[in-house]
Amino acid sequence: MRPGQVRACHGPLGRLTVVPAHLLGMDATTQVTPTFLTQHELSELLRLPERTLEDWRLTHTGPPYLKLGRHVRYDVQDVLVWVQEHRHG
């Protein structure tokens, strides 16, 4: 994996969590700073076209995002909360 890539894996409670590849060997007591994903990384994680994320930003219907200058970033924790809120069944 390239630096900055993430891997989805099951956490201790069986929930799907996102872990940056470079943090996989860390234990639960390690302090972790927020992880921000690019549009491309999030589209791979959600298995959606990047264009869908762009449309969601325009209509304010997708996961929360940050604008850092001209760059769009998604906080992994915000995305996971948004996904849980939009779960059906």
Backbone as a printed PyTorch tensor [residue, N CA C, xyz], in Angstrom:
tensor([[[  0.8270,  -1.1910,   0.0000],
         [  0.0000,   0.0000,   0.0000],
         [  0.8650,   1.2460,   0.0000]],

        [[  0.3690,   2.2780,  -0.6570],
         [  1.0640,   3.5570,  -0.6640],
         [  0.8010,   4.2870,   0.6430]],

        [[  1.7030,   5.1970,   1.0530],
         [  1.4490,   6.0070,   2.2440],
         [  0.1390,   6.7650,   2.0810]],

        [[ -0.6180,   6.8560,   3.1680],
         [ -1.8820,   7.5730,   3.1430],
         [ -3.0660,   6.7010,   2.7920]],

        [[ -2.8290,   5.4740,   2.3710],
         [ -3.9400,   4.5920,   2.0610],
         [ -4.5220,   4.0290,   3.3460]],

        [[ -5.7730,   3.6200,   3.2910],
         [ -6.4550,   3.0800,   4.4580],
         [ -6.9160,   1.6720,   4.1650]],

        [[ -7.1440,   0.9310,   5.2150],
         [ -7.6520,  -0.4280,   5.0950],
         [ -8.8480,  -0.5600,   6.0250]],

        [[ -9.9290,  -1.0990,   5.5270],
         [-11.1010,  -1.3670,   6.3480],
         [-10.9120,  -2.7220,   7.0000]],

        [[-11.1490,  -2.7920,   8.3230],
         [-11.0330,  -4.0580,   9.0240],
         [-12.0510,  -4.0720,  10.1540]],

        [[-12.2740,  -5.2560,  10.7130],
         [-13.2400,  -5.3870,  11.7960],
         [-12.5580,  -5.1080,  13.1240]],

        [[-13.1700,  -4.2280,  13.9160],
         [-12.6350,  -3.8620,  15.2180],
         [-13.0050,  -4.8810,  16.2780]],

        [[-12.7020,  -4.5750,  17.5490],
         [-12.9230,  -5.5290,  18.6380],
         [-14.3880,  -5.8790,  18.8620]],

        [[-15.3110,  -5.0080,  18.4930],
         [-16.7320,  -5.2850,  18.6790],
         [-17.3950,  -5.7880,  17.4070]],

        [[-16.5930,  -6.1460,  16.4300],
         [-17.1320,  -6.6500,  15.1710],
         [-17.5450,  -5.5600,  14.2010]],

        [[-17.3690,  -4.3140,  14.5970],
         [-17.7340,  -3.2050,  13.7220],
         [-16.6390,  -2.9720,  12.7010]],

        [[-17.0640,  -2.5380,  11.5280],
         [-16.1120,  -2.2180,  10.4750],
         [-15.4670,  -0.8770,  10.7900]],

        [[-14.1510,  -0.8520,  10.8240],
         [-13.4310,   0.3760,  11.1030],
         [-12.4180,   0.6230,   9.9980]],

        [[-11.9870,   1.8630,   9.9080],
         [-11.0000,   2.2430,   8.8990],
         [ -9.6980,   2.5320,   9.6250]],

        [[ -8.6340,   1.8920,   9.1760],
         [ -7.3320,   2.0480,   9.8020],
         [ -6.3240,   2.4510,   8.7400]],

        [[ -5.6280,   3.5810,   8.9450],
         [ -4.5590,   3.9100,   8.0010],
         [ -3.5360,   2.7750,   7.9920]],

        [[ -3.0540,   2.4350,   6.8210],
         [ -2.1660,   1.2880,   6.6670],
         [ -0.9440,   1.3840,   7.5730]],

        [[ -0.4160,   2.5950,   7.7710],
         [  0.7860,   2.7280,   8.5880],
         [  0.5170,   2.5920,  10.0810]],

        [[ -0.7540,   2.4970,  10.5110],
         [ -1.0920,   2.3750,  11.9240],
         [ -1.5310,   0.9690,  12.3140]],

        [[ -1.5300,   0.0270,  11.3980],
         [ -2.0550,  -1.3080,  11.6840],
         [ -1.3190,  -2.0100,  12.8100]],

        [[ -0.0410,  -1.7590,  13.0060],
         [  0.7140,  -2.4450,  14.0430],
         [  0.6380,  -1.7860,  15.4050]],

        [[ -0.1250,  -0.6950,  15.5580],
         [ -0.1750,   0.0340,  16.8190],
         [ -1.1830,  -0.6060,  17.7660]],

        [[ -0.9560,  -0.4640,  19.0850],
         [ -1.9060,  -1.0050,  20.0560],
         [ -2.9710,   0.0350,  20.3940]],

        [[ -3.9610,  -0.3700,  21.1940],
         [ -5.1200,   0.4810,  21.4800],
         [ -4.7800,   1.6720,  22.3630]],

        [[ -3.6380,   1.6730,  23.0440],
         [ -3.2940,   2.7740,  23.9390],
         [ -2.5760,   3.9120,  23.2270]],

        [[ -2.2290,   3.7320,  21.9840],
         [ -1.4990,   4.7420,  21.2310],
         [ -2.4290,   5.8810,  20.8340]],

        [[ -1.9950,   7.1240,  21.0660],
         [ -2.7680,   8.2930,  20.6510],
         [ -2.6740,   8.4220,  19.1370]],

        [[ -3.8170,   8.6320,  18.4930],
         [ -3.8470,   8.7580,  17.0400],
         [ -4.4530,  10.1090,  16.6840]],

        [[ -3.8130,  10.8040,  15.7840],
         [ -4.3510,  12.0740,  15.3170],
         [ -5.4270,  11.8060,  14.2660]],

        [[ -6.3240,  12.7570,  14.0190],
         [ -7.3670,  12.5420,  13.0130],
         [ -6.7740,  12.2010,  11.6550]],

        [[ -7.4630,  11.3480,  10.9390],
         [ -7.0270,  10.9540,   9.6100],
         [ -7.9810,  11.5560,   8.5990]],

        [[ -7.4310,  12.2250,   7.6180],
         [ -8.2210,  12.8500,   6.5810],
         [ -7.9860,  12.1300,   5.2580]],

        [[ -9.0820,  11.8750,   4.5420],
         [ -9.0250,  11.1790,   3.2660],
         [ -9.2490,  12.1520,   2.1270]],

        [[ -8.6170,  11.8850,   1.0120],
         [ -8.8920,  12.6410,  -0.1990],
         [-10.1880,  12.1150,  -0.8160]],

        [[-10.6980,  12.8150,  -1.7950],
         [-11.8970,  12.3540,  -2.4950],
         [-11.6470,  10.9880,  -3.1230]],

        [[-10.4860,  10.8090,  -3.7120],
         [-10.1520,   9.5390,  -4.3560],
         [-10.1070,   8.3960,  -3.3340]],

        [[ -9.4820,   8.6320,  -2.1800],
         [ -9.4030,   7.5940,  -1.1470],
         [-10.7870,   7.2310,  -0.6200]],

        [[-11.6480,   8.2530,  -0.4250],
         [-12.9950,   7.9690,   0.0690],
         [-13.8160,   7.2310,  -0.9740]],

        [[-13.6500,   7.5830,  -2.2340],
         [-14.4060,   6.8780,  -3.2810],
         [-13.9930,   5.4090,  -3.3350]],

        [[-12.7220,   5.1160,  -3.1210],
         [-12.2730,   3.7220,  -3.0730],
         [-12.8270,   3.0140,  -1.8500]],

        [[-12.8310,   3.6890,  -0.7120],
         [-13.3350,   3.0950,   0.5170],
         [-14.8170,   2.7630,   0.4110]],

        [[-15.6120,   3.7120,  -0.1070],
         [-17.0570,   3.5120,  -0.2310],
         [-17.4490,   2.7810,  -1.5060]],

        [[-16.4700,   2.5820,  -2.3970],
         [-16.7070,   1.9300,  -3.6880],
         [-17.7750,   2.6830,  -4.4820]],

        [[-17.5630,   4.0020,  -4.5570],
         [-18.4440,   4.8980,  -5.3000],
         [-17.5950,   5.7160,  -6.2680]],

        [[-18.1940,   6.1630,  -7.3610],
         [-17.4510,   7.0590,  -8.2580],
         [-17.1420,   8.3890,  -7.5650]],

        [[-16.0220,   8.9800,  -7.9080],
         [-15.6750,  10.2850,  -7.3580],
         [-16.7380,  11.3210,  -7.7080]],

        [[-17.3400,  11.1780,  -8.8700],
         [-18.3810,  12.1190,  -9.3080],
         [-19.5610,  12.1230,  -8.3370]],

        [[-19.8870,  10.9760,  -7.7490],
         [-20.9690,  10.9080,  -6.7620],
         [-20.6360,  11.7690,  -5.5560]],

        [[-19.3990,  11.7010,  -5.0850],
         [-18.9920,  12.5310,  -3.9530],
         [-19.0750,  14.0150,  -4.3020]],

        [[-18.7010,  14.3580,  -5.5200],
         [-18.7980,  15.7490,  -5.9660],
         [-20.2530,  16.2100,  -5.9830]],

        [[-21.1410,  15.3620,  -6.4970],
         [-22.5680,  15.7010,  -6.5250],
         [-23.1030,  15.8680,  -5.1030]],

        [[-22.7170,  14.9770,  -4.1990],
         [-23.1740,  15.0710,  -2.8120],
         [-22.7030,  16.3620,  -2.1590]],

        [[-21.4720,  16.8090,  -2.4670],
         [-20.9980,  18.0710,  -1.8990],
         [-21.8400,  19.2370,  -2.4050]],

        [[-22.1850,  19.2150,  -3.6870],
         [-22.9810,  20.3020,  -4.2630],
         [-24.3920,  20.3500,  -3.6880]],

        [[-24.9640,  19.1830,  -3.3800],
         [-26.3350,  19.1250,  -2.8650],
         [-26.3870,  19.0100,  -1.3440]],

        [[-25.2330,  19.0110,  -0.6970],
         [-25.1400,  18.9110,   0.7730],
         [-25.8490,  17.6760,   1.3070]],

        [[-25.6930,  16.5410,   0.6240],
         [-26.3470,  15.3070,   1.0600],
         [-25.3520,  14.2290,   1.4810]],

        [[-24.0830,  14.4260,   1.2450],
         [-23.0830,  13.4000,   1.5330],
         [-22.4390,  13.5860,   2.8920]],

        [[-21.3480,  12.8680,   3.1070],
         [-20.6450,  12.9830,   4.3860],
         [-20.0210,  14.3650,   4.5430]],

        [[-19.8260,  14.7990,   5.7950],
         [-19.1910,  16.0950,   6.0350],
         [-17.7860,  16.1350,   5.4350]],

        [[-17.3930,  17.2950,   4.9830],
         [-16.0710,  17.4460,   4.3830],
         [-15.4510,  18.7610,   4.8320]],

        [[-14.1580,  18.8770,   4.6320],
         [-13.4170,  20.0850,   4.9560],
         [-12.8250,  20.6600,   3.6860]],

        [[-12.7860,  21.9620,   3.5960],
         [-12.0590,  22.6230,   2.5150],
         [-10.8180,  23.2210,   3.1540]],

        [[ -9.6650,  22.7200,   2.7560],
         [ -8.3910,  23.2480,   3.2200],
         [ -7.7510,  23.9330,   2.0270]],

        [[ -8.0070,  25.2260,   1.9370],
         [ -7.6180,  25.9430,   0.7220],
         [ -8.5040,  25.4490,  -0.4020]],

        [[ -7.8990,  24.9460,  -1.4600],
         [ -8.6870,  24.3990,  -2.5740],
         [ -8.8330,  22.8860,  -2.4900]],

        [[ -8.3280,  22.2980,  -1.3980],
         [ -8.3470,  20.8530,  -1.2470],
         [ -9.5290,  20.4060,  -0.4010]],

        [[-10.1910,  19.3380,  -0.8320],
         [-11.3030,  18.7520,  -0.0890],
         [-10.7660,  17.5490,   0.6640]],

        [[-11.0980,  17.4690,   1.9430],
         [-10.6940,  16.3250,   2.7650],
         [-11.8830,  15.8600,   3.5850]],

        [[-11.8860,  14.5650,   3.8740],
         [-12.9410,  13.9460,   4.6700],
         [-12.3200,  13.3470,   5.9270]],

        [[-12.8290,  13.7270,   7.1010],
         [-12.3770,  13.1440,   8.3570],
         [-12.9840,  11.7480,   8.4540]],

        [[-12.1510,  10.7440,   8.6690],
         [-12.6110,   9.3540,   8.7010],
         [-13.7120,   9.1740,   9.7470]],

        [[-13.5490,   9.7700,  10.9160],
         [-14.5560,   9.6100,  11.9710],
         [-15.8990,  10.2100,  11.5500]],

        [[-15.8810,  11.3720,  10.9020],
         [-17.1220,  11.9870,  10.4150],
         [-17.7970,  11.0930,   9.3770]],

        [[-17.0010,  10.5040,   8.5080],
         [-17.5390,   9.6310,   7.4630],
         [-18.1910,   8.3930,   8.0870]],

        [[-17.5340,   7.7870,   9.0820],
         [-18.0900,   6.5960,   9.7240],
         [-19.4010,   6.9120,  10.4370]],

        [[-19.4800,   8.0720,  11.0830],
         [-20.7300,   8.4880,  11.7330],
         [-21.8100,   8.6920,  10.6790]],

        [[-21.4750,   9.3530,   9.5890],
         [-22.4480,   9.6030,   8.5190],
         [-22.9650,   8.2860,   7.9400]],

        [[-22.0650,   7.3400,   7.7280],
         [-22.4650,   6.0340,   7.1840],
         [-23.4380,   5.3500,   8.1410]],

        [[-23.1400,   5.3700,   9.4380],
         [-24.0320,   4.7320,  10.4150],
         [-25.4070,   5.4080,  10.4330]],

        [[-25.4430,   6.7310,  10.3030],
         [-26.7170,   7.4530,  10.3120],
         [-27.5570,   7.1460,   9.0800]],

        [[-26.9310,   6.7230,   7.9800],
         [-27.6400,   6.4580,   6.7410],
         [-27.8380,   4.9620,   6.4870]],

        [[-27.6700,   4.1920,   7.5260],
         [-27.8430,   2.7370,   7.4100],
         [-29.3310,   2.3960,   7.4600]],

        [[-29.7340,   1.4840,   6.5900],
         [-31.1260,   1.0380,   6.5510],
         [-31.1930,  -0.4040,   7.0420]],

        [[-32.3110,  -0.7320,   7.7020],
         [-32.5160,  -2.1240,   8.1260],
         [-32.1690,  -2.3890,   9.5370]]])
